[in-house]
Amino acid sequence: MARPSVSEHLKVLRDCGLVEERRDGRFRYYGVDAGPLHELQEWLSPYERFWRDRLTAMGSVLDEIAENEDDT
């Protein structure tokens, strides 16, 4: 990956608050700030439970259909 591409990606992550930048002379050091990801995970949690339950139910129905097809 070219240096300008890396810089552009790091800028986007920095602007989103997912990466922190520390400068030391001409060097830049980056670190992950997981705080915003925790907020996102908390927001997504109810939806994750909803879809997990729905997909589990769908799997059960598909298993029953497969069993019925095997019996015929």
DSSP file (Angstrom, degrees, kcal/mol; ACC not computed):
  #  RESIDUE AA STRUCTURE BP1 BP2  ACC     N-H-->O    O-->H-N    N-H-->O    O-->H-N    TCO  KAPPA ALPHA  PHI   PSI    X-CA   Y-CA   Z-CA
    1    1 A M              0   0    0      0, 0.0     2,-0.1     0, 0.0     5,-0.0   0.000 360.0 360.0 360.0 135.9    0.0    0.0    0.0
    2    2 A A     >  -     0   0    0      1,-0.1     4,-2.0     4,-0.0     3,-0.5  -0.384 360.0-116.5 -73.8 150.2    1.4    3.4   -0.9
    3    3 A R  H  > S+     0   0    0      1,-0.2     4,-2.7     2,-0.2     5,-0.2   0.874 113.8  54.3 -55.4 -43.7    2.2    5.9    1.8
    4    4 A P  H  > S+     0   0    0      0, 0.0     4,-2.2     0, 0.0    -1,-0.2   0.879 108.3  50.7 -61.3 -34.5   -0.4    8.5    0.6
    5    5 A S  H  > S+     0   0    0     -3,-0.5     4,-2.3     2,-0.2    -2,-0.2   0.917 110.6  48.2 -66.9 -42.5   -3.1    5.8    0.9
    6    6 A V  H  X S+     0   0    0     -4,-2.0     4,-2.7     1,-0.2     5,-0.2   0.928 111.5  50.5 -62.1 -44.7   -2.0    4.9    4.4
    7    7 A S  H  X S+     0   0    0     -4,-2.7     4,-2.2     1,-0.2    -1,-0.2   0.895 110.1  50.5 -60.8 -40.4   -2.0    8.5    5.4
    8    8 A E  H  X S+     0   0    0     -4,-2.2     4,-2.0    -5,-0.2    -1,-0.2   0.920 111.6  47.1 -65.5 -43.1   -5.5    9.0    4.0
    9    9 A H  H  X S+     0   0    0     -4,-2.3     4,-2.4     1,-0.2    -2,-0.2   0.912 112.1  50.1 -64.4 -42.6   -6.9    6.0    5.9
   10   10 A L  H  X S+     0   0    0     -4,-2.7     4,-2.6     1,-0.2    -1,-0.2   0.879 108.1  54.0 -64.5 -36.3   -5.2    7.1    9.1
   11   11 A K  H  X S+     0   0    0     -4,-2.2     4,-2.9     2,-0.2    -1,-0.2   0.920 108.9  48.4 -62.7 -43.5   -6.7   10.6    8.7
   12   12 A V  H  X S+     0   0    0     -4,-2.0     4,-1.7     2,-0.2    -2,-0.2   0.931 113.5  46.8 -62.3 -45.6  -10.2    9.1    8.3
   13   13 A L  H  <>S+     0   0    0     -4,-2.4     5,-2.3     1,-0.2     6,-1.0   0.886 113.5  49.0 -64.0 -38.6   -9.7    6.9   11.4
   14   14 A R  H ><5S+     0   0    0     -4,-2.6     3,-1.1     4,-0.2    -2,-0.2   0.919 109.7  51.2 -65.8 -44.4   -8.3    9.9   13.3
   15   15 A D  H 3<5S+     0   0    0     -4,-2.9    -1,-0.2     1,-0.3    -2,-0.2   0.820 109.4  51.5 -63.0 -30.6  -11.3   12.1   12.3
   16   16 A C  T 3<5S-     0   0    0     -4,-1.7    -1,-0.3    -5,-0.2    -2,-0.2   0.577 115.5-117.2 -81.1 -10.1  -13.7    9.4   13.5
   17   17 A G  T < 5S+     0   0    0     -3,-1.1    -3,-0.2    -4,-0.5    18,-0.1   0.631  85.7 114.1  83.8  13.6  -12.0    9.2   16.8
   18   18 A L  S   <S+     0   0    0     -5,-2.3    15,-2.6    -6,-0.2     2,-0.4   0.637  74.9  41.7 -90.2 -15.2  -10.8    5.6   16.4
   19   19 A V  E     -A   32   0A   0     -6,-1.0     2,-0.4    13,-0.3    13,-0.2  -0.993  68.5-151.9-134.3 138.2   -7.1    6.4   16.3
   20   20 A E  E     -A   31   0A   0     11,-3.2    11,-2.2    -2,-0.4     2,-0.4  -0.875  13.2-147.6-107.8 144.5   -5.0    8.8   18.3
   21   21 A E  E     -A   30   0A   0     -2,-0.4     2,-0.4     9,-0.2     9,-0.2  -0.917  12.0-173.6-115.4 136.8   -1.9   10.4   16.9
   22   22 A R  E     -A   29   0A   0      7,-2.9     7,-3.5    -2,-0.4     2,-0.4  -0.997  12.9-150.3-128.0 129.2    1.2   11.4   18.9
   23   23 A R  E     +A   28   0A   0     -2,-0.4     2,-0.3     5,-0.2     5,-0.2  -0.815  16.5 176.8-102.5 138.5    4.0   13.3   17.2
   24   24 A D  E >   -A   27   0A   0      3,-2.7     3,-1.8    -2,-0.4     2,-0.3  -0.836  68.1 -55.3-138.6  96.8    7.7   13.0   18.3
   25   25 A G  T 3  S-     0   0    0     -2,-0.3    -1,-0.0     1,-0.3     0, 0.0  -0.549 120.8 -19.3  67.0-126.5    9.9   15.1   16.0
   26   26 A R  T 3  S+     0   0    0     -2,-0.3     2,-0.3    -3,-0.1    -1,-0.3   0.453 122.2  92.7 -92.1   0.5    9.2   14.0   12.5
   27   27 A F  E <   -A   24   0A   0     -3,-1.8    -3,-2.7     2,-0.0     2,-0.4  -0.672  59.3-156.3 -94.6 148.7    7.7   10.7   13.5
   28   28 A R  E     -A   23   0A   0     -2,-0.3     2,-0.4    -5,-0.2    -5,-0.2  -0.991   4.9-161.4-123.7 131.7    4.0   10.1   14.1
   29   29 A Y  E     -A   22   0A   0     -7,-3.5    -7,-2.9    -2,-0.4     2,-0.4  -0.937   6.9-159.0-115.1 134.5    2.8    7.3   16.4
   30   30 A Y  E     -A   21   0A   0     -2,-0.4     2,-0.3    -9,-0.2    -9,-0.2  -0.887   9.3-177.9-116.7 143.7   -0.8    6.0   16.2
   31   31 A G  E     -A   20   0A   0    -11,-2.2   -11,-3.2    -2,-0.4     2,-0.3  -0.979  29.6-109.2-137.3 151.4   -2.8    4.1   18.7
   32   32 A V  E     -A   19   0A   0     -2,-0.3     2,-0.6   -13,-0.2   -13,-0.3  -0.607  18.6-158.2 -81.7 135.7   -6.3    2.7   18.7
   33   33 A D        -     0   0    0    -15,-2.6     4,-0.3    -2,-0.3    -1,-0.0  -0.931   8.0-174.2-111.2 103.9   -9.0    4.3   20.8
   34   34 A A     >  +     0   0    0     -2,-0.6     4,-2.0     1,-0.2     3,-0.4   0.530  59.4  96.2 -79.5  -5.8  -11.6    1.6   21.3
   35   35 A G  H  > S+     0   0    0      1,-0.2     4,-2.0     2,-0.2     3,-0.3   0.919  84.0  47.1 -52.4 -52.8  -14.1    3.9   23.1
   36   36 A P  H  > S+     0   0    0      0, 0.0     4,-2.1     0, 0.0    -1,-0.2   0.836 110.0  54.7 -61.0 -30.7  -16.1    4.7   20.0
   37   37 A L  H  > S+     0   0    0     -3,-0.4     4,-2.4    -4,-0.3    -2,-0.2   0.866 105.6  52.3 -70.1 -34.5  -16.2    1.0   19.1
   38   38 A H  H  X S+     0   0    0     -4,-2.0     4,-2.3    -3,-0.3    -1,-0.2   0.905 108.9  50.6 -65.1 -40.8  -17.6    0.2   22.6
   39   39 A E  H  X S+     0   0    0     -4,-2.0     4,-2.0     2,-0.2    -2,-0.2   0.917 111.3  48.1 -61.7 -43.2  -20.4    2.8   22.0
   40   40 A L  H  X S+     0   0    0     -4,-2.1     4,-2.3     1,-0.2    -2,-0.2   0.908 110.3  51.5 -64.2 -42.4  -21.2    1.2   18.7
   41   41 A Q  H  X S+     0   0    0     -4,-2.4     4,-1.5     1,-0.2    -1,-0.2   0.896 109.1  50.5 -62.8 -40.4  -21.3   -2.3   20.1
   42   42 A E  H  < S+     0   0    0     -4,-2.3    -1,-0.2     1,-0.2    -2,-0.2   0.896 111.8  48.1 -63.5 -39.7  -23.7   -1.1   22.9
   43   43 A W  H  < S+     0   0    0     -4,-2.0     4,-0.4     1,-0.2    -2,-0.2   0.876 115.4  44.3 -68.5 -37.6  -25.9    0.5   20.2
   44   44 A L  H  X S+     0   0    0     -4,-2.3     4,-2.4     1,-0.2     3,-0.4   0.676  89.5  90.6 -80.6 -18.0  -25.9   -2.7   18.0
   45   45 A S  H  X S+     0   0    0     -4,-1.5     4,-2.2     1,-0.2     5,-0.2   0.862  85.2  48.2 -52.3 -48.5  -26.4   -5.1   20.9
   46   46 A P  H  > S+     0   0    0      0, 0.0     4,-2.2     0, 0.0    -1,-0.2   0.901 113.8  48.3 -61.5 -37.8  -30.2   -5.2   20.8
   47   47 A Y  H  > S+     0   0    0     -3,-0.4     4,-2.6    -4,-0.4     5,-0.2   0.876 108.7  53.9 -68.5 -36.7  -30.2   -5.7   17.1
   48   48 A E  H  X S+     0   0    0     -4,-2.4     4,-2.5     2,-0.2    -1,-0.2   0.927 110.2  46.3 -62.5 -45.2  -27.6   -8.5   17.4
   49   49 A R  H  X S+     0   0    0     -4,-2.2     4,-2.4    -5,-0.2     5,-0.2   0.920 112.1  52.2 -62.7 -43.5  -29.8  -10.4   19.9
   50   50 A F  H  X S+     0   0    0     -4,-2.2     4,-2.2     1,-0.2    -2,-0.2   0.947 114.6  40.7 -57.2 -51.9  -32.8   -9.9   17.6
   51   51 A W  H  X S+     0   0    0     -4,-2.6     4,-2.9     2,-0.2     5,-0.2   0.842 111.8  55.6 -71.5 -33.3  -31.1  -11.3   14.5
   52   52 A R  H  X S+     0   0    0     -4,-2.5     4,-2.2    -5,-0.2    -1,-0.2   0.938 110.6  45.8 -62.1 -44.9  -29.4  -14.1   16.4
   53   53 A D  H  X S+     0   0    0     -4,-2.4     4,-2.2     2,-0.2    -2,-0.2   0.918 114.7  47.7 -62.9 -43.6  -32.8  -15.3   17.7
   54   54 A R  H  X S+     0   0    0     -4,-2.2     4,-2.4    -5,-0.2    -2,-0.2   0.908 112.8  47.6 -64.9 -42.7  -34.3  -15.0   14.2
   55   55 A L  H  X S+     0   0    0     -4,-2.9     4,-2.3     2,-0.2    -1,-0.2   0.860 110.3  52.4 -69.4 -34.2  -31.5  -16.8   12.5
   56   56 A T  H  X S+     0   0    0     -4,-2.2     4,-1.9    -5,-0.2    -1,-0.2   0.926 110.7  48.2 -64.1 -43.8  -31.6  -19.5   15.1
   57   57 A A  H  X S+     0   0    0     -4,-2.2     4,-2.1     1,-0.2    -2,-0.2   0.907 111.0  50.5 -62.4 -42.3  -35.3  -20.0   14.5
   58   58 A M  H  X S+     0   0    0     -4,-2.4     4,-2.6     1,-0.2    -1,-0.2   0.900 107.8  53.7 -63.5 -40.1  -34.8  -20.0   10.7
   59   59 A G  H  X S+     0   0    0     -4,-2.3     4,-2.2     1,-0.2    -1,-0.2   0.889 107.6  51.2 -60.5 -39.2  -32.1  -22.7   11.2
   60   60 A S  H  X S+     0   0    0     -4,-1.9     4,-2.2     2,-0.2    -2,-0.2   0.917 110.5  48.2 -64.0 -43.6  -34.5  -24.8   13.1
   61   61 A V  H  X S+     0   0    0     -4,-2.1     4,-2.4     1,-0.2    -2,-0.2   0.919 111.9  49.3 -63.0 -44.0  -37.2  -24.5   10.4
   62   62 A L  H  X S+     0   0    0     -4,-2.6     4,-2.4     1,-0.2    -1,-0.2   0.878 109.3  52.4 -64.8 -37.1  -34.6  -25.4    7.7
   63   63 A D  H  X S+     0   0    0     -4,-2.2     4,-2.3     2,-0.2    -1,-0.2   0.915 109.8  48.8 -63.1 -42.4  -33.5  -28.4    9.7
   64   64 A E  H  X S+     0   0    0     -4,-2.2     4,-2.5     2,-0.2    -2,-0.2   0.913 110.8  50.1 -63.3 -42.9  -37.1  -29.6   10.0
   65   65 A I  H  X S+     0   0    0     -4,-2.4     4,-2.2     1,-0.2    -2,-0.2   0.920 111.0  49.5 -61.6 -43.5  -37.6  -29.2    6.3
   66   66 A A  H  X S+     0   0    0     -4,-2.4     4,-1.8     1,-0.2    -1,-0.2   0.896 111.0  49.6 -63.6 -40.1  -34.4  -31.1    5.5
   67   67 A E  H  X S+     0   0    0     -4,-2.3     4,-1.6     1,-0.2    -1,-0.2   0.909 110.5  49.9 -64.4 -42.2  -35.5  -33.9    7.9
   68   68 A N  H  X S+     0   0    0     -4,-2.5     4,-0.9     1,-0.2    -2,-0.2   0.867 110.3  50.4 -65.9 -36.3  -39.0  -34.1    6.2
   69   69 A E  H  < S+     0   0    0     -4,-2.2     3,-0.3     1,-0.2    -1,-0.2   0.851 108.6  52.3 -69.3 -33.2  -37.4  -34.3    2.8
   70   70 A D  H  < S+     0   0    0     -4,-1.8    -1,-0.2     1,-0.2    -2,-0.2   0.823 106.1  55.0 -70.7 -30.8  -35.1  -37.1    3.9
   71   71 A D  H  <        0   0    0     -4,-1.6    -1,-0.2     1,-0.2    -2,-0.2   0.727 360.0 360.0 -74.4 -22.5  -38.2  -39.1    5.2
   72   72 A T     <        0   0    0     -4,-0.9    -1,-0.2    -3,-0.3    -2,-0.2   0.465 360.0 360.0 -90.7 360.0  -39.9  -38.9    1.8
